[in-house]
Amino acid sequence: MSSKMPPEGFRRMSLINRCPEFLLTLGLAGWLEAIFTIEWSFPYCSSQSDGPASAVYGMPLPYIRWAGVSSMEYELMPSILILNILMLSVILFPLVSWTVRKIASPNRGWLRILLSLAGLVLLVGVGMLTAFLVRVGVYKIPVSTIASDYETYSEFRPIRFTTKHLRYQCTPSNFWFKDGWQPKPEKADNAAGR
């Protein structure tokens, strides 16, 4: 009794049937990342001997930082922004998929089309917001890293979950950096040789 029809599991996994889940997940992840963020600290925040340090933000990885040029200009790592949205999508997908299956079974095509359109609107909306911020110069892109001369990207540590109301000054963290900041040996040697 062989059948030419694919097994039920393969039909459910088809991309067309999953379109509402994919679009809604990407749209929700984009807006979640656009509204909420994590503030990150680093050792130099605790002893800013060579001048003020700017705050670093991003969720789940840091990707944005005040450029220091003007009050409204931020450096942006687009590669990490895209990675953040993909990571948030992986986290959200099971919940969104379960919800869509409960709300709109595969035989309710009109509702699945409506959910796909809602996901597309969310995704295009967050894309347009990001493009607008790039266009008006709030986001200065691309930069390969947001780390400055006083730290490395791997030194960033999360200190608070917050809304995306970006501040300029970084927040010191005694929890992560008890010893504070020490100049790198090559910088100290260069300064002594002057």
LINSULHU-V469398 format. One record per backbone hydrogen bond with DSSP energy under -1.0 kcal/mol. CO is the residue of the C=O (numbers start at 1). NH is the residue of the N-H. If there is no record, write none. Layout:
BEGIN
((CO NH) (CO NH))
END
This chain:
BEGIN
((7 11) (8 12) (9 13) (11 14) (14 18) (18 22) (19 23) (20 24) (21 25) (22 26) (23 27) (24 28) (25 29) (26 30) (27 31) (28 32) (29 33) (30 34) (31 35) (32 36) (35 164) (37 162) (38 58) (39 159) (39 160) (41 157) (42 45) (43 46) (47 49) (48 51) (53 170) (56 40) (57 63) (57 64) (63 77) (64 57) (65 75) (70 73) (73 67) (74 140) (75 65) (76 143) (77 81) (78 82) (79 83) (80 84) (81 85) (82 86) (83 87) (84 88) (85 89) (86 90) (87 91) (88 92) (89 93) (92 96) (93 97) (94 98) (95 99) (96 100) (97 101) (98 102) (99 103) (100 104) (105 108) (108 112) (109 113) (110 114) (111 115) (112 116) (113 117) (114 118) (115 119) (116 120) (117 121) (118 122) (119 123) (120 124) (121 125) (122 126) (123 127) (124 128) (125 129) (126 130) (127 131) (128 132) (129 133) (130 134) (131 135) (132 136) (133 138) (133 139) (138 74) (140 76) (148 151) (152 155) (153 156) (157 41) (160 39) (162 37) (163 165) (168 55) (173 177) (184 188) (185 189) (186 190) (187 191) (188 192) (189 193))
END
